[in-house]
């Protein structure tokens, strides 16, 4: 075998360009020469049926640029071009090596033939087939005080749970280390981590409370009244809550200020999810309406009637960049929506147990709780349009006798699904649901204390402003559309007419009444006198002006006088506004078909603008 690797010349030492040329000649001679009778017989017998992996194949011909630019006399420019060519060749070779990474849909359970079904595989069989480290994810926590809800940290290392009766705990589920455990002795509805596992917020009976890692109460947010659901936007440092009063509130956890407070006008809300791609909050209401909210808009950006009853579950697919949303209602239906156009349902099917909780995984697996079982579906079947109301092919299923099932959460960077129910929590293995490759700058499961502190400071410095949240996050850096109605005269940019103050708009239209403004100016000038006599005179003049302002005859007279004043700028603006209104009316008439569009002529270029 040693002779095989030696002949193949798979591993070569690093050398300069001159040695590379000599090695290339040597490789060429060795490849052109045919094995003779005196060569190694083992090598000759194995060569025809053996191939080296891509990572061990010689790639010097790809890395070294073919063109040396001999026609360029400038040595500095020639060296620069050679380095660019070498860099491009090196990039090409690295892209070929990147194909060896797990970028495909690897990790899913594959059936050997059509008679076998993946949903028939039980959790015991999956645990026996999985590795020792992966099998630790199959756990059962039997707890009193349910039903329970859970939430994972961004790196997937820490888990926070909350019971309906007030049992709260945060711990490292891999090592079993408990950080904090509280018995609040009141109703708790939801829990979420903030920027990391050091702080978490609990939606209690009356207010939202923030605790540190040791369970010490830090803040009581009185502005969040009777909260039911919580969400944290990590890139904006915003804590969003919605409650029984029907108000959606955003609070900046770095400054403590309430950024926005929106009245949904739909009553109590118990369903909320966030789109991690654009930080838009999705709310499901009791009348079957799903609305999308942003802190910079006082009204919903999108509002659609999704179900015929209350909305039970909402979730947005993170694997597709927030393109698909799943919703479930009390009418027993699960619907997949396309967030790019909202033109109807992509797919719809009926569940047996009524309302269901939903959750998307990082790789696009959808978990749906129906009655006393959890069903997992995988893409692309759930994202493929299908006319009939039939459920997509089932990937896995797991029955849980403890009803009701109140929450489902996928663990980041792990093939684990945690289900909260009346008797505690259950974690099952879902092969292929987790993202295998993580970015240590965003979320590192193996970070230490110093690394966590650096990431927290960096995240605070790179905090995004709430005004930048939009349905299309790519609008930043794009060109602003031209305004349709402006007050620009003589090709000079000016403020749009709709954004002018009311007095300025009335002044342009010739309807302004400036007598009160002149009176206030005169009063302010009279108040500027220093001595007592001037103050008395100013008071008398003020009284006279007040008495004079009571009558309408002087105002009518001044208005007639202003009509005789001709301002060329105001006249030009009025003419331009009138022209724009006429063009808009003509365009509407052409759209309705009342008027035929005017055909362009070659003589139009000689018309005066």
C-alpha positions as CSV (number, residue, x, y, z in Angstrom):
1,X,0.0,0.0,0.0
2,X,2.9,2.3,0.7
3,X,4.2,1.8,-2.8
4,X,0.7,2.6,-4.2
5,X,0.7,6.0,-2.5
6,X,4.2,6.6,-3.6
7,X,3.5,5.8,-7.2
8,X,0.3,7.9,-7.2
9,X,2.3,10.8,-5.8
10,X,-0.8,11.9,-3.7
11,X,0.9,13.9,-1.0
12,X,3.6,16.3,-2.2
13,X,5.6,18.7,0.0
14,X,5.2,22.5,-0.4
15,X,7.7,24.0,-2.7
16,X,8.4,27.1,-4.8
17,X,7.4,27.6,-8.5
18,X,10.6,26.1,-9.9
19,X,10.2,22.9,-8.0
20,X,6.5,22.8,-9.1
21,X,7.6,22.8,-12.7
22,X,10.0,20.0,-12.1
23,X,7.4,18.0,-10.2
24,X,4.9,18.5,-13.1
25,X,7.4,17.1,-15.5
26,X,8.0,14.2,-13.2
27,X,4.3,13.6,-12.8
28,X,3.8,13.8,-16.6
29,X,6.5,11.2,-17.2
30,X,5.1,8.9,-14.6
31,X,1.6,9.1,-16.0
32,X,2.8,8.7,-19.6
33,X,5.0,5.7,-18.8
34,X,3.2,2.4,-18.9
35,X,3.9,-0.3,-16.3
36,X,6.4,-2.6,-17.6
37,X,7.3,-6.1,-16.6
38,X,9.7,-4.9,-14.0
39,X,7.2,-2.6,-12.2
40,X,5.3,-3.4,-9.1
41,X,2.7,-6.1,-9.7
42,X,0.5,-4.9,-6.8
43,X,0.4,-1.5,-8.3
44,X,-0.5,-2.8,-11.7
45,X,-3.3,-5.0,-10.4
46,X,-4.9,-2.2,-8.3
47,X,-4.5,0.8,-10.6
48,X,-7.3,-0.1,-13.0
49,X,-9.9,-0.3,-10.2
50,X,-8.7,2.3,-7.8
51,X,-9.1,6.1,-7.7
52,X,-7.9,8.6,-5.2
53,X,-10.3,10.9,-3.4
54,X,-10.6,14.5,-4.6
55,X,-8.8,15.8,-1.5
56,X,-5.7,13.7,-2.3
57,X,-5.5,14.2,-6.0
58,X,-2.7,16.4,-7.3
59,X,-4.1,19.8,-8.3
60,X,-1.0,21.8,-9.0
61,X,-2.1,22.4,-12.6
62,X,-5.3,24.1,-11.4
63,X,-3.6,26.2,-8.7
64,X,-0.7,27.5,-10.9
65,X,-2.0,30.0,-13.5
66,X,-1.4,29.0,-17.1
67,X,-0.8,32.5,-18.5
68,X,2.3,34.3,-17.2
69,X,1.6,37.6,-19.1
70,X,5.0,37.7,-20.9
71,X,3.9,40.5,-23.1
72,X,3.7,43.0,-20.2
73,X,7.0,44.7,-19.6
74,X,6.1,46.3,-16.3
75,X,7.3,43.9,-13.7
76,X,5.1,45.2,-10.9
77,X,2.0,45.0,-13.1
78,X,2.9,41.5,-14.3
79,X,3.4,40.3,-10.7
80,X,0.0,41.7,-9.7
81,X,-1.8,40.0,-12.6
82,X,0.0,36.7,-11.8
83,X,-1.1,36.9,-8.2
84,X,-4.7,37.6,-9.3
85,X,-4.7,34.6,-11.6
86,X,-3.2,32.4,-8.9
87,X,-5.9,33.6,-6.5
88,X,-8.7,32.8,-9.0
89,X,-7.3,29.4,-9.6
90,X,-7.1,28.7,-5.9
91,X,-10.7,29.8,-5.4
92,X,-11.8,27.5,-8.2
93,X,-10.1,24.5,-6.5
94,X,-11.6,25.4,-3.1
95,X,-15.1,25.5,-4.6
96,X,-14.5,22.0,-5.9
97,X,-13.5,20.9,-2.4
98,X,-16.6,22.6,-1.0
99,X,-18.7,19.9,-2.7
100,X,-17.5,17.5,-0.1
101,X,-19.3,19.3,2.7
102,X,-22.8,18.3,3.9
103,X,-24.7,20.8,1.8
104,X,-27.4,18.5,0.5
105,X,-30.5,17.0,2.2
106,X,-28.4,14.5,4.2
107,X,-29.4,12.9,7.4
108,X,-33.0,12.0,6.6
109,X,-34.2,8.4,7.0
110,X,-34.3,6.6,3.6
111,X,-36.6,3.7,3.0
112,X,-35.1,0.8,1.1
113,X,-38.2,0.1,-1.1
114,X,-41.7,1.2,-1.6
115,X,-43.1,-1.2,0.9
116,X,-41.3,0.4,3.9
117,X,-42.4,3.7,5.4
118,X,-40.3,6.0,7.5
119,X,-43.2,6.9,9.8
120,X,-43.3,3.3,11.0
121,X,-39.8,3.6,12.6
122,X,-40.2,4.1,16.3
123,X,-38.0,6.2,18.6
124,X,-36.4,3.1,20.2
125,X,-35.1,2.0,16.8
126,X,-33.8,5.5,16.0
127,X,-32.0,5.6,19.4
128,X,-30.4,2.2,18.8
129,X,-29.2,3.3,15.3
130,X,-28.0,6.7,16.4
131,X,-24.6,7.4,18.0
132,X,-24.1,7.5,21.7
133,X,-23.9,11.3,21.8
134,X,-27.0,11.8,19.6
135,X,-29.0,9.3,21.7
136,X,-28.7,11.6,24.7
137,X,-31.3,13.9,23.0
138,X,-34.1,11.3,23.7
139,X,-35.3,12.3,27.1
140,X,-38.4,12.5,29.3
141,X,-39.0,15.1,32.0
142,X,-41.9,14.2,34.2
143,X,-42.9,17.4,36.1
144,X,-45.8,18.6,38.1
145,X,-47.4,22.0,37.3
146,X,-48.1,21.6,33.6
147,X,-48.9,22.1,30.9
148,X,-45.4,23.3,30.0
149,X,-43.9,25.5,27.4
150,X,-40.2,25.5,26.4
151,X,-37.7,27.7,24.6
152,X,-34.1,27.1,23.4
153,X,-31.3,29.6,23.4
154,X,-29.8,30.6,20.0
155,X,-26.9,28.2,20.2
156,X,-29.1,25.3,21.2
157,X,-27.2,24.6,24.4
158,X,-29.6,25.9,27.1
159,X,-33.3,25.2,27.6
160,X,-35.9,27.3,29.5
161,X,-39.2,25.8,30.6
162,X,-42.3,27.3,32.3
163,X,-45.3,25.7,33.7
164,X,-48.8,27.1,33.8
165,X,-48.8,27.0,37.6
166,X,-45.6,29.0,38.0
167,X,-42.7,26.5,37.8
168,X,-39.8,28.1,35.9
169,X,-36.4,26.5,35.2
170,X,-33.4,27.1,33.0
171,X,-30.6,24.5,32.5
172,X,-28.0,23.1,30.2
173,X,-29.7,20.1,28.8
174,X,-26.5,18.4,27.6
175,X,-24.7,18.4,30.9
176,X,-27.8,18.6,33.2
177,X,-26.6,21.7,35.0
178,X,-29.4,23.7,36.4
179,X,-29.0,27.5,36.3
180,X,-32.1,28.7,38.0
181,X,-35.4,27.1,39.3
182,X,-38.3,29.2,40.6
183,X,-41.7,28.6,42.0
184,X,-43.6,31.8,41.3
185,X,-46.9,30.7,42.6
186,X,-48.9,32.4,39.9
187,X,-50.0,31.8,36.3
188,X,-47.2,31.9,33.8
189,X,-48.0,31.7,30.1
190,X,-44.7,32.0,28.2
191,X,-40.9,32.3,28.5
192,X,-38.0,33.4,26.2
193,X,-34.3,34.0,26.4
194,X,-33.0,37.5,25.7
195,X,-29.6,38.1,23.9
196,X,-28.2,34.9,25.5
197,X,-28.7,32.4,28.3
198,X,-27.8,35.0,30.9
199,X,-31.2,36.7,30.9
200,X,-34.7,35.4,30.3
201,X,-38.2,37.0,30.4
202,X,-41.4,35.4,31.8
203,X,-44.9,36.3,30.9
204,X,-46.6,36.1,34.3
205,X,-50.2,36.7,35.3
206,X,-50.1,40.5,35.3
207,X,-46.7,41.8,34.0
208,X,-43.6,40.6,32.2
209,X,-40.6,40.0,34.5
210,X,-36.9,39.7,33.6
211,X,-34.6,37.5,35.5
212,X,-30.9,36.8,35.4
213,X,-29.1,33.5,35.1
214,X,-29.3,32.8,38.8
215,X,-33.1,33.5,39.0
216,X,-32.8,37.0,40.5
217,X,-35.6,39.4,39.5
218,X,-34.1,42.4,37.7
219,X,-37.0,44.2,36.1
220,X,-40.8,44.4,36.2
221,X,-42.2,45.7,32.9
222,X,-45.5,47.3,33.9
223,X,-46.2,48.5,30.4
224,X,-46.8,44.8,29.3
225,X,-50.2,44.0,30.9
226,X,-51.5,40.4,31.0
227,X,-49.0,39.1,28.4
228,X,-49.7,35.8,26.7
229,X,-46.8,35.4,24.2
230,X,-43.3,36.7,24.1
231,X,-40.7,37.0,21.2
232,X,-37.2,38.5,21.2
233,X,-35.6,40.0,18.1
234,X,-31.9,39.3,18.6
235,X,-30.5,41.7,15.9
236,X,-32.7,44.6,17.2
237,X,-32.6,43.9,20.9
238,X,-36.4,44.2,21.1
239,X,-38.7,42.3,23.4
240,X,-42.2,41.9,21.8
241,X,-45.3,40.9,23.8
242,X,-49.0,40.5,23.1
243,X,-51.6,39.9,25.7
244,X,-55.3,39.8,26.6
245,X,-55.9,43.6,26.1
246,X,-54.9,43.1,22.4
247,X,-51.9,45.4,22.4
248,X,-48.6,44.5,20.7
249,X,-45.7,46.2,22.4
250,X,-42.0,46.5,21.6
251,X,-39.4,47.3,24.3
252,X,-35.7,47.9,23.8
253,X,-33.9,45.7,26.3
254,X,-30.7,47.7,25.9
255,X,-32.2,51.1,26.8
256,X,-35.4,50.1,28.6
257,X,-37.6,52.4,26.4
258,X,-40.9,51.3,24.9
259,X,-40.3,51.7,21.1
260,X,-43.9,51.1,19.8
261,X,-47.3,50.1,21.1
262,X,-49.9,49.0,18.5
263,X,-53.5,48.3,19.1
264,X,-54.5,45.2,17.1
265,X,-58.3,45.9,17.5
266,X,-58.9,42.1,17.5
267,X,-59.2,41.3,21.2
268,X,-57.1,38.9,23.1
269,X,-54.2,37.2,21.2
270,X,-52.6,33.9,22.1
271,X,-50.6,33.1,19.0
272,X,-47.4,34.9,18.0
273,X,-44.4,34.1,15.8
274,X,-41.5,36.0,14.3
275,X,-40.0,35.8,10.9
276,X,-36.2,35.5,11.5
277,X,-35.4,36.8,8.0
278,X,-37.0,40.2,8.3
279,X,-38.0,40.5,12.0
280,X,-41.7,40.9,11.2
281,X,-44.1,39.7,14.0
282,X,-47.0,37.4,12.9
283,X,-50.1,37.4,15.1
284,X,-53.0,35.0,15.0
285,X,-56.3,36.3,16.3
286,X,-59.5,34.8,17.6
287,X,-61.5,35.7,14.5
288,X,-59.3,33.7,12.2
289,X,-57.2,36.6,10.9
290,X,-53.4,36.6,10.6
291,X,-51.7,40.0,10.7
292,X,-48.1,41.1,10.2
293,X,-46.8,43.9,12.3
294,X,-43.7,46.1,12.4
295,X,-42.7,48.7,15.0
296,X,-42.7,51.6,12.4
297,X,-46.2,51.0,11.2
298,X,-49.3,51.7,13.3
299,X,-51.4,49.3,11.2
300,X,-50.8,45.8,10.1
301,X,-48.6,45.5,6.9
302,X,-50.5,42.4,5.8
303,X,-53.9,41.1,7.0
304,X,-55.6,38.0,5.7
305,X,-58.4,35.7,6.8
306,X,-56.6,32.4,7.3
307,X,-59.2,30.2,9.1
308,X,-62.8,30.1,10.0
309,X,-62.1,29.9,13.7
310,X,-59.4,31.1,16.1
311,X,-55.8,30.7,15.0
312,X,-54.0,28.2,17.2
313,X,-50.5,28.0,15.8
314,X,-48.1,30.0,13.6
315,X,-44.6,29.4,12.4
316,X,-42.3,30.7,9.6
317,X,-39.9,28.5,7.7
318,X,-36.3,29.7,8.4
319,X,-34.7,27.4,5.8
320,X,-36.3,29.2,2.9
321,X,-35.5,32.7,4.0
322,X,-38.9,33.4,5.5
323,X,-40.9,32.6,2.3
324,X,-43.4,30.2,3.7
325,X,-45.7,30.4,6.7
326,X,-47.7,27.6,8.3
327,X,-50.9,28.3,10.2
328,X,-53.4,26.1,12.1
329,X,-56.8,26.9,13.4
330,X,-59.5,25.5,15.6
331,X,-61.3,24.4,12.5
332,X,-58.8,21.5,12.2
333,X,-56.9,22.7,9.1
334,X,-53.2,23.3,8.5
335,X,-52.4,25.8,5.7
336,X,-49.1,26.7,4.1
337,X,-48.8,30.3,2.8
338,X,-46.4,31.9,0.4
339,X,-45.2,35.1,2.1
340,X,-44.0,36.7,-1.2
341,X,-47.5,37.2,-2.7
342,X,-50.2,35.9,-0.3
343,X,-52.1,34.7,-3.4
344,X,-54.1,31.8,-1.9
345,X,-53.0,28.7,0.0
346,X,-50.0,26.7,-1.3
347,X,-51.1,23.5,0.5
348,X,-53.9,22.6,2.9
349,X,-54.9,19.6,4.9
350,X,-57.1,18.6,7.8
351,X,-55.9,17.2,11.1
352,X,-57.9,14.8,13.3
353,X,-57.4,16.3,16.7
354,X,-58.6,19.9,15.9
355,X,-56.2,22.8,16.7
356,X,-52.5,22.1,16.4
357,X,-49.2,23.7,17.5
358,X,-46.7,24.2,14.7
359,X,-42.9,24.6,14.4
360,X,-40.5,24.7,11.5
361,X,-36.9,23.3,11.9
362,X,-33.8,24.9,10.4
363,X,-33.8,22.4,7.5
364,X,-37.5,22.8,6.7
365,X,-39.2,20.0,8.6
366,X,-42.6,20.9,10.0
367,X,-43.8,19.5,13.3
368,X,-47.6,19.4,13.8
369,X,-49.3,18.3,17.1
370,X,-52.6,16.6,16.4
371,X,-54.5,15.3,19.4
372,X,-52.1,13.0,21.3
373,X,-49.4,12.6,18.6
374,X,-46.8,14.7,16.9
375,X,-46.4,14.4,13.1
376,X,-43.4,15.6,11.2
377,X,-43.4,16.4,7.5
378,X,-40.5,17.3,5.3
379,X,-40.1,19.4,2.2
380,X,-40.5,19.7,-0.7
381,X,-43.9,17.9,-0.4
382,X,-45.2,20.5,2.1
383,X,-44.2,23.4,-0.2
384,X,-45.5,21.9,-3.4
385,X,-48.9,23.2,-4.6
386,X,-51.6,20.5,-4.3
387,X,-55.3,21.0,-5.2
388,X,-56.8,18.3,-3.0
389,X,-57.0,18.8,0.8
390,X,-54.8,15.8,1.5
391,X,-52.0,15.6,4.0
392,X,-48.4,15.5,2.6
393,X,-46.4,12.3,2.9
394,X,-45.7,11.7,6.6
395,X,-42.0,11.5,7.7
396,X,-42.2,10.6,11.4
397,X,-44.9,10.3,14.0
398,X,-44.7,9.9,17.8
399,X,-47.7,9.4,20.2
400,X,-47.8,11.1,23.6
401,X,-50.6,10.1,26.0
402,X,-50.4,13.2,28.1
403,X,-52.8,15.8,26.7
404,X,-52.9,18.6,25.8
405,X,-49.8,19.2,23.8
406,X,-49.0,22.9,24.3
407,X,-45.7,23.6,22.6
408,X,-43.2,22.1,20.1
409,X,-39.6,23.4,19.7
410,X,-36.8,22.3,17.5
411,X,-33.3,22.4,19.1
412,X,-30.9,24.5,17.0
413,X,-28.0,22.5,15.5
414,X,-29.5,19.3,16.8
415,X,-31.9,16.7,15.5
416,X,-34.1,17.1,18.6
417,X,-37.8,18.1,19.0
418,X,-39.1,19.0,22.4
419,X,-42.8,18.7,23.1
420,X,-44.4,20.3,26.1
421,X,-47.5,18.6,27.6
422,X,-49.5,18.3,30.7
423,X,-47.1,15.9,32.5
424,X,-43.8,17.7,31.6
425,X,-41.7,17.6,28.5
426,X,-40.6,14.9,26.0
427,X,-37.6,15.1,23.6
428,X,-37.6,12.9,20.5
429,X,-35.0,12.4,17.7
430,X,-35.9,13.7,14.2
431,X,-33.0,12.8,11.9
432,X,-32.2,15.4,9.3
433,X,-34.1,18.3,11.0
434,X,-31.2,20.2,12.4
435,X,-28.6,22.4,10.7
436,X,-25.2,20.5,11.0
437,X,-23.0,23.6,10.3
438,X,-23.0,26.5,12.7
439,X,-21.5,30.0,12.4
440,X,-19.4,30.7,15.6
441,X,-19.9,34.4,15.1
442,X,-23.6,34.1,15.3
443,X,-24.2,31.2,17.7
444,X,-21.5,29.0,19.1
445,X,-22.6,25.9,21.2
446,X,-19.1,25.7,22.6
447,X,-18.4,29.3,23.5
448,X,-16.9,30.2,26.9
449,X,-17.5,33.1,29.1
450,X,-15.1,35.5,27.4
451,X,-16.4,34.6,24.0
452,X,-20.0,35.2,25.1
453,X,-19.1,38.6,26.5
454,X,-17.3,39.6,23.3
455,X,-20.3,38.5,21.2
456,X,-22.7,40.4,23.5
457,X,-20.7,43.7,23.1
458,X,-20.4,43.2,19.4
459,X,-24.1,42.6,19.0
460,X,-24.9,45.7,21.0
461,X,-22.6,47.8,18.8
462,X,-24.1,46.3,15.7
463,X,-27.7,46.8,16.9
464,X,-30.2,47.5,14.0
465,X,-32.6,50.3,14.4
466,X,-36.3,49.4,14.6
467,X,-37.2,51.7,11.7
468,X,-35.3,49.4,9.3
469,X,-37.7,46.5,9.8
470,X,-39.7,45.9,6.6
471,X,-41.3,43.1,4.7
472,X,-38.6,43.4,2.1
473,X,-35.3,43.7,3.9
474,X,-33.4,44.3,0.7
475,X,-34.8,47.8,0.3
476,X,-31.8,49.2,2.2
477,X,-29.4,50.6,-0.4
478,X,-31.9,50.7,-3.2
479,X,-33.0,53.9,-5.0
480,X,-35.9,55.8,-3.6
481,X,-38.9,56.1,-6.0
482,X,-39.6,59.5,-7.5
483,X,-42.4,61.5,-5.9
484,X,-45.6,61.8,-7.9
485,X,-46.6,65.3,-6.7
486,X,-43.9,67.8,-5.8
487,X,-43.6,71.6,-5.5
488,X,-40.4,71.8,-7.6
489,X,-40.2,74.8,-9.9
490,X,-37.5,75.4,-12.6
491,X,-36.1,71.9,-12.1
492,X,-35.3,72.5,-8.5
493,X,-35.9,69.7,-5.9
494,X,-38.3,70.7,-3.2
495,X,-40.4,69.1,-0.5
496,X,-43.4,67.1,-1.7
497,X,-46.7,68.9,-1.6
498,X,-48.2,66.3,0.7
499,X,-45.4,66.7,3.3
500,X,-45.7,70.5,3.5
501,X,-47.1,72.1,6.7
502,X,-50.8,73.0,6.5
503,X,-50.2,76.7,6.5
504,X,-47.7,76.3,3.6
505,X,-50.2,74.3,1.6
506,X,-52.9,76.9,2.2
507,X,-50.5,79.7,1.3
508,X,-49.7,78.0,-2.1
509,X,-53.4,77.5,-2.8
510,X,-54.2,81.1,-1.9
511,X,-56.5,80.1,1.1
512,X,-54.2,81.1,4.0
513,X,-55.4,83.5,6.7
514,X,-52.3,85.2,8.1
515,X,-54.0,87.7,10.3
516,X,-53.6,85.6,13.5
517,X,-50.0,85.0,12.6
518,X,-49.4,88.8,12.3
519,X,-51.2,89.4,15.6
520,X,-49.0,86.8,17.4
521,X,-45.9,88.4,15.9
522,X,-47.0,91.9,17.1
523,X,-47.8,90.5,20.5
524,X,-44.3,89.0,20.8
525,X,-42.7,92.2,19.7
526,X,-44.7,94.2,22.2
527,X,-43.7,91.7,25.0
528,X,-40.0,92.5,24.3
529,X,-40.2,96.0,25.9
530,X,-38.1,96.5,29.0
531,X,-39.8,99.1,31.1
532,X,-43.1,99.0,32.9
533,X,-44.7,101.7,30.8
534,X,-44.0,99.7,27.7
535,X,-45.5,96.7,29.3
536,X,-48.7,98.6,30.1
537,X,-48.9,99.8,26.5
538,X,-48.3,96.3,25.2
539,X,-51.1,95.0,27.4
540,X,-53.4,97.7,26.1
541,X,-52.4,97.0,22.5
542,X,-52.9,93.3,23.1
543,X,-56.4,94.0,24.4
544,X,-57.1,96.1,21.4
545,X,-55.8,93.5,19.0
546,X,-57.9,90.9,20.7
547,X,-61.0,93.0,20.3
548,X,-60.1,93.7,16.7
549,X,-59.6,90.0,16.0
550,X,-63.1,89.3,17.2
551,X,-64.7,90.9,14.1
552,X,-64.6,89.2,10.7
553,X,-64.7,92.4,8.6
554,X,-61.0,93.1,8.9
555,X,-60.0,89.6,8.0
556,X,-62.3,89.6,5.0
557,X,-60.7,92.9,3.9
558,X,-57.1,91.6,4.3
559,X,-58.1,88.4,2.4
560,X,-59.3,90.5,-0.5
561,X,-56.1,92.5,-0.4
562,X,-54.0,89.4,-0.5
563,X,-55.8,88.2,-3.6
564,X,-54.5,91.1,-5.5
565,X,-50.9,90.1,-4.7
566,X,-49.4,87.9,-7.5
567,X,-46.5,85.7,-6.4
568,X,-44.8,84.1,-9.5
569,X,-43.5,81.1,-7.6
570,X,-47.0,80.3,-6.2
571,X,-48.5,80.7,-9.6
572,X,-46.0,78.3,-11.1
573,X,-46.6,75.8,-8.4
574,X,-50.3,76.0,-8.9
575,X,-50.0,75.5,-12.6
576,X,-47.7,72.5,-12.1
577,X,-50.0,70.8,-9.6
578,X,-52.9,71.4,-12.0
579,X,-51.0,69.8,-14.8
580,X,-50.0,66.8,-12.7
581,X,-53.7,66.3,-11.7
582,X,-54.8,66.4,-15.3
583,X,-52.1,63.8,-16.3
584,X,-53.3,61.6,-13.4
585,X,-56.9,61.8,-14.5
586,X,-55.9,61.0,-18.1
587,X,-54.0,57.9,-16.9
588,X,-57.0,56.7,-14.9
589,X,-59.2,57.2,-17.9
590,X,-56.9,55.2,-20.1
591,X,-56.8,52.4,-17.5
592,X,-60.6,52.2,-17.4
593,X,-60.8,52.2,-21.2
594,X,-62.7,55.5,-21.4
595,X,-60.0,57.1,-23.4
596,X,-57.7,55.7,-26.1
597,X,-54.0,56.3,-25.4
598,X,-52.4,59.0,-27.5
599,X,-49.9,57.6,-30.1
600,X,-46.4,59.1,-29.9
601,X,-45.3,61.3,-32.9
602,X,-41.9,62.2,-34.2
603,X,-43.0,65.9,-33.8
604,X,-43.4,65.6,-30.1
605,X,-39.8,66.4,-29.5
606,X,-40.4,70.0,-30.7
607,X,-43.1,70.7,-28.1
608,X,-42.3,73.0,-25.3
609,X,-42.3,71.5,-21.9
